[in-house]
Amino acid sequence: MKIPLYLITWMNILHLVSSKKEESPSIQKLKATCKDTATCPVSFPKEDLQDRLTPIQYKVTQEKGTERPFTGQYVNHKDEGSYRCVVCGNRIFSSDTKFNSHSGWPSFSDVLDKESVTLSDDTSHGMQRIEVTCAKCGAHLGHLFNDGPVPTGHRYCINSAALNFENKQTDKIKLKSEL
């Protein structure tokens, strides 16, 4: 039995429309309070980034790639401190909000400062997600989902390759020097 092309096209359109998930009110509110522009105050020459970052760090942060699940260095990391953008050093997450989501990537329930990230719609790969980028340099970090723990209900699913970790002591020293 041959199915007419217009029927297949119509079925695909219907599938796309019906499979669109509504964002939860908490994510809508979060998007409204986070930095909502992609105007980044810091930029680096491509050659500098290619020299400074590993191939996977470059692919993830500059080409919106994703590391394979359960391969990142921070998936099972439990030390106390903060996680910074690997490109510019922007302080983004605290170990206090890190949790094991069993997703294969480091997961956080909240950011340190809503202004440290930019959230935008991502419809790549046939999915509807919310992309998380560094507000300071525009590096791709990962995605935000609304299936995290209470009280936020958020799961920032972040690539280890997009992060650098600073232990609590070193982080305090860096914070003082940044002021």
PyMOL commands that set and color helices and strands:
alter all, ss='L'
color gray80, all
select helices_A, chain A and resi 5-18+25-33+46-52+55-63+95-97+114-116+124-126+160-162+168-178
alter helices_A, ss='H'
color red, helices_A
select strands_A, chain A and resi 81-85+91-94+98-99+107-108+117-122+129-134+140-145+155-158+163-167
alter strands_A, ss='S'
color yellow, strands_A
deselect
rebuild
show_as cartoon
